[in-house]
Amino acid sequence: MARQSKSLSKPNDECLKAKVDKEEYTSKSELVNDLIRQARNQQVQIDWLSAKLDKSESSGFTDDSKEQILVQSKALLHG
């Protein structure tokens, strides 16, 4: 596994330390790797949704733009 040294802001470092202290993770490295995995998984989902929106927009199914569809979707999710 590659080793790297990164600087963290004080609030971010304290947040990581608190999670390790609560034994949610065994180390800051484990936590950072988990956060990166989560971000990568979210990007996969975002890319999938974007592709679906592009396909729908180009199919003539709707005249709404991606931005309009996203606003409508968020409104439905948040009631």
C-alpha positions as a Markdown table, in Angstrom:
| # | Residue | x | y | z |
|---|---|---|---|---|
| 1 | Met | 0.0 | 0.0 | 0.0 |
| 2 | Ala | 1.3 | 3.4 | -0.9 |
| 3 | Arg | 2.3 | 5.7 | 2.0 |
| 4 | Gln | 1.6 | 9.4 | 1.8 |
| 5 | Ser | 1.8 | 12.3 | 4.1 |
| 6 | Lys | -1.1 | 14.8 | 4.0 |
| 7 | Ser | -1.8 | 18.0 | 6.0 |
| 8 | Leu | -5.3 | 18.3 | 7.5 |
| 9 | Ser | -7.1 | 21.3 | 8.8 |
| 10 | Lys | -7.5 | 21.3 | 12.6 |
| 11 | Pro | -11.3 | 20.7 | 12.4 |
| 12 | Asn | -10.8 | 17.8 | 10.0 |
| 13 | Asp | -8.0 | 16.3 | 12.0 |
| 14 | Glu | -10.1 | 16.5 | 15.2 |
| 15 | Cys | -13.1 | 14.9 | 13.4 |
| 16 | Leu | -10.9 | 12.0 | 12.3 |
| 17 | Lys | -9.3 | 11.6 | 15.7 |
| 18 | Ala | -12.7 | 11.6 | 17.4 |
| 19 | Lys | -13.9 | 8.7 | 15.2 |
| 20 | Val | -10.8 | 6.7 | 15.9 |
| 21 | Asp | -11.1 | 7.5 | 19.7 |
| 22 | Lys | -14.8 | 6.2 | 19.6 |
| 23 | Glu | -13.4 | 3.1 | 17.9 |
| 24 | Glu | -15.5 | 3.5 | 14.8 |
| 25 | Tyr | -12.2 | 3.0 | 12.9 |
| 26 | Thr | -8.9 | 1.6 | 14.0 |
| 27 | Ser | -6.8 | 4.4 | 12.4 |
| 28 | Lys | -7.1 | 7.7 | 10.6 |
| 29 | Ser | -5.7 | 5.9 | 7.5 |
| 30 | Glu | -8.6 | 3.4 | 7.6 |
| 31 | Leu | -11.1 | 6.3 | 7.9 |
| 32 | Val | -9.6 | 8.3 | 5.1 |
| 33 | Asn | -9.6 | 5.2 | 2.8 |
| 34 | Asp | -13.2 | 4.6 | 3.7 |
| 35 | Leu | -14.2 | 8.2 | 2.9 |
| 36 | Ile | -12.4 | 7.9 | -0.5 |
| 37 | Arg | -14.2 | 4.7 | -1.3 |
| 38 | Gln | -17.5 | 6.3 | -0.5 |
| 39 | Ala | -16.7 | 9.3 | -2.7 |
| 40 | Arg | -15.7 | 7.0 | -5.6 |
| 41 | Asn | -19.0 | 5.0 | -5.2 |
| 42 | Gln | -21.0 | 8.3 | -5.1 |
| 43 | Gln | -19.2 | 9.4 | -8.3 |
| 44 | Val | -20.3 | 6.1 | -10.0 |
| 45 | Gln | -23.9 | 6.8 | -9.1 |
| 46 | Ile | -23.6 | 10.4 | -10.3 |
| 47 | Asp | -22.1 | 9.3 | -13.6 |
| 48 | Trp | -24.9 | 6.7 | -14.0 |
| 49 | Leu | -27.6 | 9.3 | -13.3 |
| 50 | Ser | -26.0 | 11.8 | -15.6 |
| 51 | Ala | -25.9 | 9.3 | -18.5 |
| 52 | Lys | -29.6 | 8.5 | -17.9 |
| 53 | Leu | -30.4 | 12.2 | -17.9 |
| 54 | Asp | -28.4 | 12.7 | -21.2 |
| 55 | Lys | -30.2 | 9.8 | -22.8 |
| 56 | Ser | -33.6 | 11.0 | -21.7 |
| 57 | Glu | -32.9 | 14.5 | -22.8 |
| 58 | Ser | -31.7 | 13.5 | -26.2 |
| 59 | Ser | -34.6 | 11.0 | -26.8 |
| 60 | Gly | -37.2 | 13.8 | -26.9 |
| 61 | Phe | -39.0 | 12.3 | -24.0 |
| 62 | Thr | -38.8 | 15.7 | -22.3 |
| 63 | Asp | -37.9 | 19.3 | -23.2 |
| 64 | Asp | -36.6 | 19.9 | -19.7 |
| 65 | Ser | -32.8 | 20.4 | -19.3 |
| 66 | Lys | -30.7 | 18.2 | -17.0 |
| 67 | Glu | -30.7 | 21.0 | -14.5 |
| 68 | Gln | -34.5 | 21.3 | -14.5 |
| 69 | Ile | -34.8 | 17.5 | -14.1 |
| 70 | Leu | -32.4 | 17.6 | -11.2 |
| 71 | Val | -34.3 | 20.3 | -9.5 |
| 72 | Gln | -37.6 | 18.4 | -10.0 |
| 73 | Ser | -36.0 | 15.2 | -8.7 |
| 74 | Lys | -34.7 | 16.9 | -5.6 |
| 75 | Ala | -38.1 | 18.5 | -4.9 |
| 76 | Leu | -39.7 | 15.1 | -5.1 |
| 77 | Leu | -37.2 | 13.6 | -2.7 |
| 78 | His | -37.5 | 16.3 | -0.2 |
| 79 | Gly | -41.2 | 16.6 | -0.3 |
